[in-house]
Amino acid sequence: MIFTIPMVIKKYSNILKNVGMLLVMILMILWGCFVIGRMDKVLAKDIQPQLLATKIMYNPSGSDTGYEWLELQNQGDEITITGDGGKNSWRFFDGSNHLLKLTQPLVIPSGGFFILADDKNKFLQQFPDYQSPIVETAMTLANKGDVLKLSTDGGQTYFWQLVYTFNMGGDGDGGYLIWQNDFWQPSQKLTPQSKAVYSQDIIISEVLANPVSGQSEFVELYNRGEQEINLLGWQIDDQTAGSSVYTISEDVIIPAGGYTFFDKEKTKLVFNDDGDEVRLLNPDQELVYTTPFFDKQADGVSFARRDDDGVWDSTIAPTPGEKNIIQKPAARIIVTVQLPPPPAENNSTIESLIIEAMPPITEAPWEIIPPPVGEEKTINRQLLEEIKNAIIKPAAAAGGGQQTTLQLRSGQATNSQRLTISSKYILYLKLTLVGLTILLIIIYFSGLWYIPQKIQRKPKIWPKNLGENSGRAP
């Protein structure tokens, strides 16, 4: 039967209609998504942040350098401020455009405040209790008046601006301007260069100076007070004439009773091999806390402060950013051997190893020390290699130490040689037996067990008239 195109169309017309309708619906959905996406971009471009300037310090008393700032309030929806230099990074304009110094996006909720400041540290010296975000940016505000602007498109357009003049007040008299009742009004005068009072509740709580692979050197800080503290401007240093001082250059809020830590990648501190100490200084470079001098620590062992009595001690359990755990390094373990008289040849025996630890240690891997070379004939040294990383639960022993006894059954032995069966080989044997058992069960239930019985050799069937059909002569 020959099919023509009209016949195919007629036969499959319903299917073609459904496919066509489906394609039309898909195209309509894609077009709708495209239109909605474009609308979102247009609306996002048209809806700019709604900001209100609430305070401005344009002419501080004395030197202006570092003491100029501007407070803004978000009167619209939540906004995200970026300052990484990208296309949508914010820029502050005071005659020229300046990027905001932000290492990560800053979210300002509706109704929230934030500060644009020439210098965070100097702002906090005058307002140490200020809690809203502070963003640094280059700033030179004219004393006689100026026009300030903000942009989110690289300075091509500006969504906000502020005009001020010196006759509004705050002109070098120690005050600043406040927006109240829809007017700018001068504030009360500030004490010039007033000295901030910094908390004494921030202390160093742990130092890891000699990490193992996978760890990093760190210095941990602890807030033992009842209020959160902003660590901006605080400094961490090792002993005098050691590494360069590390200054915390961004907002780091440490809550009451909380911990935070700074690793070597940030601090660039290099501790001395023979021992060191670590110091904490406030933004005025006043010494707040110093650790005791600590000797060189073993690999992976940190120097930590005990929370109960404040005493510093070594611990094999570093806890950066968390409550300290004081766990002493494992003591060295001496192995002694008690053996019955040498057994007859080809008999088995029981070896009793008494393992003692002085001083007592916690449940942890014990370091097994083989006996001196001259005594090695009394114990199988391979056995020690196999158990040296075992975790042994010790019991109390006389003299304040700890001890445990291992009962080790050896195999065939002679007066000059003791053979042991390692536990790992016994494990391999058990796994092999289990595997064979499972394999036999699978074979039995799958019917494979009877396959050899079912396979029978078929007899050869020869034609009845072989002579007639073989082509041979009758």
C-alpha positions as CSV (number, residue, x, y, z in Angstrom):
1,M,0.0,0.0,0.0
2,I,1.4,3.4,-1.0
3,F,1.0,6.3,1.3
4,T,0.8,9.8,0.0
5,I,1.3,13.0,2.0
6,P,-2.4,13.9,1.9
7,M,-3.2,10.4,3.2
8,V,-0.7,10.8,6.0
9,I,-2.0,14.2,7.0
10,K,-5.6,12.9,7.0
11,K,-4.7,9.8,9.0
12,Y,-2.8,11.8,11.7
13,S,-4.7,15.0,11.6
14,N,-5.8,14.9,15.2
15,I,-2.3,14.1,16.4
16,L,-0.9,17.0,14.3
17,K,-3.5,19.4,15.7
18,N,-2.6,18.4,19.3
19,V,1.1,18.8,18.6
20,G,0.5,22.2,17.0
21,M,-1.6,23.4,19.9
22,L,1.1,22.2,22.4
23,L,3.8,24.1,20.4
24,V,1.7,27.3,20.5
25,M,1.2,27.0,24.2
26,I,4.9,26.5,24.8
27,L,5.8,29.5,22.7
28,M,3.2,31.6,24.6
29,I,4.6,30.5,28.0
30,L,8.2,31.3,26.8
31,W,7.1,34.7,25.5
32,G,5.3,35.5,28.8
33,C,8.4,34.6,30.8
34,F,10.5,36.8,28.6
35,V,8.1,39.7,29.0
36,I,7.8,39.3,32.8
37,G,11.6,39.1,33.0
38,R,12.0,42.3,31.0
39,M,9.4,44.0,33.2
40,D,11.2,43.0,36.3
41,K,14.4,44.6,35.0
42,V,12.6,47.7,33.9
43,L,10.8,48.1,37.3
44,A,14.0,47.3,39.2
45,K,15.8,50.0,37.2
46,D,13.0,52.5,37.8
47,I,12.5,51.7,41.6
48,Q,15.5,53.4,43.2
49,P,16.4,53.3,46.9
50,Q,14.5,55.8,48.9
51,L,17.0,57.4,51.2
52,L,16.8,60.3,53.7
53,A,19.8,62.1,55.1
54,T,19.3,62.4,58.8
55,K,22.7,63.8,60.0
56,I,25.8,65.2,58.5
57,M,29.2,66.2,59.9
58,Y,30.8,68.4,57.2
59,N,33.1,70.7,59.2
60,P,34.4,69.2,62.5
61,S,36.2,71.4,64.9
62,G,40.0,71.0,64.3
63,S,41.2,68.8,61.6
64,D,38.6,67.5,59.1
65,T,40.6,64.6,58.0
66,G,38.9,61.3,58.9
67,Y,36.1,63.0,60.9
68,E,33.5,63.8,58.2
69,W,30.5,61.5,57.9
70,L,26.9,61.3,56.8
71,E,24.0,59.3,58.2
72,L,21.2,58.0,55.9
73,Q,17.9,56.2,56.6
74,N,16.2,53.7,54.2
75,Q,12.6,54.8,53.8
76,G,11.7,52.3,51.2
77,D,11.9,48.6,50.8
78,E,14.9,46.5,51.9
79,I,18.0,47.5,49.9
80,T,21.4,45.8,49.2
81,I,24.5,48.0,49.0
82,T,27.4,46.7,46.9
83,G,30.9,48.2,46.6
84,D,33.0,45.6,44.7
85,G,33.5,47.8,41.7
86,G,30.9,46.0,39.5
87,K,28.4,47.6,37.2
88,N,25.8,48.1,40.0
89,S,28.3,49.1,42.7
90,W,27.3,52.2,44.7
91,R,29.3,55.4,44.4
92,F,29.4,58.5,46.6
93,F,29.8,61.8,44.8
94,D,31.3,64.9,46.5
95,G,32.7,66.5,43.3
96,S,34.1,63.2,42.1
97,N,32.8,59.6,42.4
98,H,34.1,57.3,45.1
99,L,33.5,53.5,45.5
100,L,32.2,52.3,48.9
101,K,34.7,50.1,50.8
102,L,32.6,47.0,51.1
103,T,34.0,43.4,50.9
104,Q,30.6,41.9,50.7
105,P,27.0,43.2,50.1
106,L,25.4,45.1,52.9
107,V,21.6,44.7,53.5
108,I,19.7,47.6,55.0
109,P,16.2,46.8,56.1
110,S,13.3,49.2,55.6
111,G,13.6,52.0,58.2
112,G,17.2,51.1,58.9
113,F,20.1,53.5,59.2
114,F,23.7,53.4,58.0
115,I,26.7,55.7,58.1
116,L,29.0,56.8,55.2
117,A,32.3,57.8,56.9
118,D,35.7,58.9,55.9
119,D,37.2,56.8,58.7
120,K,35.3,54.2,60.7
121,N,37.7,54.2,63.6
122,K,37.6,57.9,64.1
123,F,33.8,57.9,63.9
124,L,33.7,55.2,66.6
125,Q,36.0,57.2,68.8
126,Q,33.3,59.9,69.0
127,F,30.3,57.5,68.9
128,P,31.5,54.2,70.5
129,D,27.9,53.0,71.1
130,Y,26.7,53.5,67.5
131,Q,25.1,50.1,66.4
132,S,24.1,50.6,62.8
133,P,26.4,49.7,59.9
134,I,29.3,52.0,59.1
135,V,30.6,52.1,55.5
136,E,33.9,53.8,54.6
137,T,34.3,55.8,51.5
138,A,36.6,58.6,50.4
139,M,35.0,61.9,51.5
140,T,35.9,65.5,51.2
141,L,33.0,67.8,52.2
142,A,33.3,71.4,51.5
143,N,33.0,73.7,54.5
144,K,31.0,76.4,52.8
145,G,28.5,74.0,51.2
146,D,28.3,71.3,48.7
147,V,26.1,68.9,46.6
148,L,26.4,65.3,47.6
149,K,25.0,62.4,45.4
150,L,24.7,58.6,45.3
151,S,24.7,56.4,42.2
152,T,24.1,52.7,41.5
153,D,25.2,52.6,37.9
154,G,28.9,53.7,38.0
155,G,28.2,57.4,38.3
156,Q,26.2,57.7,35.1
157,T,23.0,58.8,36.9
158,Y,22.3,59.7,40.5
159,F,19.2,58.5,42.4
160,W,19.8,60.7,45.6
161,Q,21.3,64.1,46.3
162,L,21.7,66.5,49.3
163,V,22.5,70.2,49.2
164,Y,23.8,71.9,52.3
165,T,25.4,75.3,53.2
166,F,27.4,76.6,56.1
167,N,24.7,78.9,57.3
168,M,22.6,76.0,58.3
169,G,24.8,75.5,61.4
170,G,27.5,73.0,62.4
171,D,30.2,75.1,60.8
172,G,33.4,74.1,62.7
173,D,31.8,74.6,66.1
174,G,32.0,71.0,67.2
175,G,28.5,70.1,66.2
176,Y,26.8,68.5,63.2
177,L,23.5,69.0,61.4
178,I,20.3,66.9,62.3
179,W,17.2,66.7,60.1
180,Q,14.3,67.4,62.4
181,N,10.8,68.5,61.6
182,D,11.7,68.8,57.9
183,F,14.5,71.3,58.7
184,W,18.2,71.0,59.3
185,Q,19.1,72.0,62.8
186,P,22.5,72.1,64.5
187,S,23.3,69.5,67.2
188,Q,24.9,70.0,70.6
189,K,28.6,70.5,70.4
190,L,30.9,67.5,70.7
191,T,34.0,67.5,72.8
192,P,36.8,67.8,70.2
193,Q,38.7,64.5,69.7
194,S,36.8,62.9,72.6
195,K,38.5,59.7,73.7
196,A,36.5,56.5,73.4
197,V,36.2,54.0,76.3
198,Y,36.8,50.5,75.1
199,S,35.6,47.3,76.7
200,Q,38.0,45.3,78.9
201,D,35.8,42.1,78.4
202,I,37.5,41.0,75.2
203,I,40.3,38.5,75.9
204,I,42.4,36.0,74.0
205,S,41.2,32.4,74.8
206,E,43.1,30.1,72.5
207,V,46.2,30.0,70.2
208,L,47.2,27.3,67.8
209,A,50.8,28.0,66.8
210,N,51.9,24.6,65.3
211,P,49.0,23.0,63.3
212,V,49.0,19.7,61.6
213,S,48.0,19.1,57.9
214,G,44.5,20.3,57.3
215,Q,44.6,22.9,60.2
216,S,45.6,26.5,60.2
217,E,47.2,28.7,62.9
218,F,44.6,30.8,64.7
219,V,44.1,33.2,67.5
220,E,40.7,33.0,69.3
221,L,39.0,35.8,71.1
222,Y,36.3,35.5,73.8
223,N,33.7,38.1,75.0
224,R,33.3,37.5,78.7
225,G,31.0,40.6,79.1
226,E,27.2,41.0,78.8
227,Q,27.1,43.2,75.7
228,E,28.1,42.5,72.1
229,I,31.3,44.3,71.0
230,N,32.4,45.5,67.6
231,L,36.0,44.6,67.1
232,L,36.6,47.1,64.3
233,G,40.0,48.7,64.8
234,W,41.2,46.2,67.4
235,Q,44.7,44.7,67.0
236,I,46.4,41.3,67.5
237,D,50.1,40.9,67.8
238,D,52.7,38.5,69.1
239,Q,55.5,39.4,71.4
240,T,57.3,42.7,71.0
241,A,59.5,42.9,67.9
242,G,57.7,39.9,66.4
243,S,55.4,39.8,63.4
244,S,53.6,42.8,62.0
245,V,50.5,43.9,64.0
246,Y,47.2,42.7,62.5
247,T,44.4,45.3,62.6
248,I,40.8,44.2,62.2
249,S,39.7,46.4,59.3
250,E,36.0,45.4,59.1
251,D,33.0,45.1,61.4
252,V,33.3,41.9,63.5
253,I,30.5,41.7,66.1
254,I,31.3,39.3,68.9
255,P,28.2,38.6,71.0
256,A,28.1,38.5,74.8
257,G,29.7,35.2,75.9
258,G,30.6,34.5,72.3
259,Y,33.8,33.5,70.5
260,T,35.5,34.4,67.2
261,F,38.8,33.6,65.7
262,F,41.3,34.8,63.1
263,D,43.5,32.4,61.1
264,K,46.9,33.0,59.7
265,E,45.5,33.8,56.3
266,K,44.0,36.9,57.7
267,T,46.5,37.9,60.5
268,K,49.8,36.9,58.7
269,L,51.2,36.4,62.2
270,V,54.2,34.1,62.4
271,F,54.9,32.6,65.8
272,N,58.4,31.9,67.0
273,D,59.6,28.3,67.0
274,D,61.0,28.5,70.5
275,G,57.8,29.9,72.0
276,D,55.8,33.1,71.9
277,E,53.0,35.1,73.5
278,V,50.0,36.9,71.9
279,R,48.7,40.4,72.7
280,L,45.4,42.1,72.2
281,L,45.2,45.9,71.8
282,N,42.2,48.2,71.5
283,P,41.9,50.8,68.6
284,D,43.8,53.3,70.8
285,Q,46.7,50.7,70.8
286,E,46.3,50.2,74.5
287,L,47.1,46.7,75.8
288,V,44.0,44.9,76.8
289,Y,45.2,41.3,77.3
290,T,48.3,39.2,77.0
291,T,48.6,35.4,77.0
292,P,51.2,33.8,79.2
293,F,54.4,32.9,77.3
294,F,54.0,29.4,75.8
295,D,56.8,27.0,74.8
296,K,56.8,25.4,71.4
297,Q,53.8,23.1,71.2
298,A,53.6,19.6,69.7
299,D,51.9,19.3,66.3
300,G,48.2,20.0,66.5
301,V,48.3,21.0,70.1
302,S,46.9,24.4,71.0
303,F,47.4,26.7,74.1
304,A,44.0,27.4,75.6
305,R,42.5,29.2,78.6
306,R,40.4,27.1,81.0
307,D,37.0,28.6,81.4
308,D,36.6,27.6,85.1
309,D,39.7,29.1,86.6
310,G,41.4,31.1,83.8
311,V,44.5,29.0,83.8
312,W,46.2,28.4,80.5
313,D,47.1,24.8,79.5
314,S,47.9,22.7,76.4
315,T,45.1,20.7,74.7
316,I,45.1,18.2,71.9
317,A,41.5,19.3,71.0
318,P,41.6,22.8,69.4
319,T,38.2,24.4,69.2
320,P,38.4,27.6,67.1
321,G,35.3,29.8,67.6
322,E,33.9,27.5,70.3
323,K,34.2,26.8,74.0
324,N,37.6,25.4,74.9
325,I,38.1,21.7,75.7
326,I,41.2,20.9,77.7
327,Q,42.4,17.4,76.8
328,K,46.0,16.6,77.7
329,P,48.3,15.0,75.1
330,A,48.5,11.2,75.5
331,A,51.3,10.1,77.9
332,R,53.9,7.8,76.6
333,I,53.1,4.2,77.4
334,I,55.6,1.6,78.6
335,V,54.8,-2.0,77.7
336,T,56.0,-4.8,80.0
337,V,55.5,-8.5,79.4
338,Q,54.6,-11.3,81.9
339,L,54.9,-14.7,80.4
340,P,54.4,-18.2,81.8
341,P,57.4,-20.6,81.5
342,P,58.2,-21.4,77.9
343,P,55.7,-23.9,76.5
344,A,56.4,-27.2,74.9
345,E,57.0,-27.0,71.2
346,N,53.9,-26.6,69.0
347,N,51.7,-25.7,72.0
348,S,49.8,-22.4,72.4
349,T,50.2,-20.0,75.3
350,I,48.7,-16.8,76.7
351,E,50.8,-13.7,76.7
352,S,49.8,-11.0,79.2
353,L,50.8,-7.4,78.4
354,I,50.5,-4.9,81.2
355,I,50.2,-1.4,79.8
356,E,50.7,1.5,82.2
357,A,50.4,5.2,81.9
358,M,51.9,7.8,84.2
359,P,50.4,10.3,84.7
360,P,46.8,9.2,84.1
361,I,45.4,10.1,80.7
362,T,42.0,10.2,79.1
363,E,40.5,7.6,76.8
364,A,42.6,8.3,73.7
365,P,45.0,6.5,71.4
366,W,47.9,5.3,73.5
367,E,51.5,5.4,72.1
368,I,52.9,1.9,72.5
369,I,56.7,1.8,73.0
370,P,58.4,-1.5,72.0
371,P,60.8,-2.9,74.6
372,P,64.5,-2.3,74.3
373,V,66.3,-4.1,71.5
374,G,68.0,-6.5,74.0
375,E,64.6,-7.7,75.3
376,E,62.8,-8.0,72.0
377,K,62.9,-11.8,72.1
378,T,60.3,-11.7,74.9
379,I,57.6,-10.1,72.8
380,N,56.4,-10.2,69.3
381,R,57.2,-6.7,67.9
382,Q,54.8,-7.1,65.0
383,L,52.0,-7.4,67.5
384,L,53.0,-4.0,69.0
385,E,52.8,-2.4,65.6
386,E,49.3,-3.8,65.1
387,I,47.9,-2.5,68.5
388,K,49.9,0.7,68.9
389,N,47.0,2.9,67.6
390,A,44.3,1.1,69.4
391,I,42.0,3.0,71.8
392,I,42.4,1.4,75.2
393,K,40.1,2.0,78.2
394,P,42.4,2.2,81.2
395,A,41.6,1.3,84.8
396,A,43.0,2.9,87.9
397,A,46.4,1.5,89.0
398,A,48.4,1.7,92.2
399,G,50.5,4.8,92.5
400,G,48.0,7.2,90.9
401,G,48.6,5.9,87.3
402,Q,46.5,3.8,85.0
403,Q,47.0,0.3,83.6
404,T,45.2,-2.2,81.5
405,T,46.0,-5.8,80.6
406,L,45.8,-7.3,77.1
407,Q,45.3,-11.1,76.9
408,L,46.8,-12.1,73.6
409,R,46.5,-15.8,72.5
410,S,49.4,-16.8,70.3
411,G,49.5,-19.6,67.8
412,Q,52.0,-22.4,67.6
413,A,55.0,-21.4,69.5
414,T,58.5,-22.7,70.3
415,N,61.0,-21.7,72.9
416,S,62.6,-19.3,70.4
417,Q,59.7,-18.0,68.4
418,R,56.1,-16.9,69.1
419,L,53.6,-16.7,66.3
420,T,50.5,-14.4,66.5
421,I,47.3,-14.4,64.5
422,S,46.5,-10.7,63.8
423,S,42.9,-9.6,64.4
424,K,42.8,-8.1,60.9
425,Y,43.4,-11.5,59.3
426,I,40.7,-13.1,61.4
427,L,38.4,-10.3,60.1
428,Y,39.3,-11.1,56.5
429,L,38.6,-14.8,57.1
430,K,35.2,-14.0,58.6
431,L,34.3,-11.7,55.7
432,T,35.3,-14.4,53.2
433,L,33.1,-17.0,54.9
434,V,30.1,-14.6,55.1
435,G,30.6,-13.8,51.4
436,L,30.6,-17.5,50.4
437,T,27.5,-18.1,52.5
438,I,25.6,-15.3,50.8
439,L,26.7,-16.5,47.3
440,L,25.5,-20.1,48.1
441,I,22.1,-18.7,49.2
442,I,21.7,-16.7,46.0
443,I,22.6,-19.7,43.9
444,Y,20.1,-21.9,45.7
445,F,17.1,-19.6,45.6
446,S,17.7,-18.4,42.0
447,G,17.4,-22.0,40.6
448,L,21.0,-22.0,39.3
449,W,21.6,-25.0,41.6
450,Y,19.4,-27.2,39.2
451,I,20.8,-26.0,35.9
452,P,23.3,-28.8,35.5
453,Q,20.5,-31.3,36.0
454,K,18.3,-29.6,33.4
455,I,20.9,-29.5,30.7
456,Q,20.7,-32.8,28.8
457,R,22.5,-33.7,25.7
458,K,20.1,-33.9,22.7
459,P,20.4,-37.1,20.6
460,K,21.3,-36.7,17.0
461,I,18.4,-37.3,14.6
462,W,19.3,-38.8,11.3
463,P,17.1,-38.7,8.1
464,K,15.1,-41.9,7.6
465,N,16.1,-42.3,4.0
466,L,19.7,-41.3,4.5
467,G,20.8,-43.4,1.5
468,E,18.3,-41.8,-0.8
469,N,19.0,-38.2,0.3
470,S,22.8,-38.5,0.7
471,G,23.5,-38.6,-3.0
472,R,25.0,-42.0,-2.8
473,A,24.3,-44.7,-5.4
474,P,21.7,-47.3,-4.4
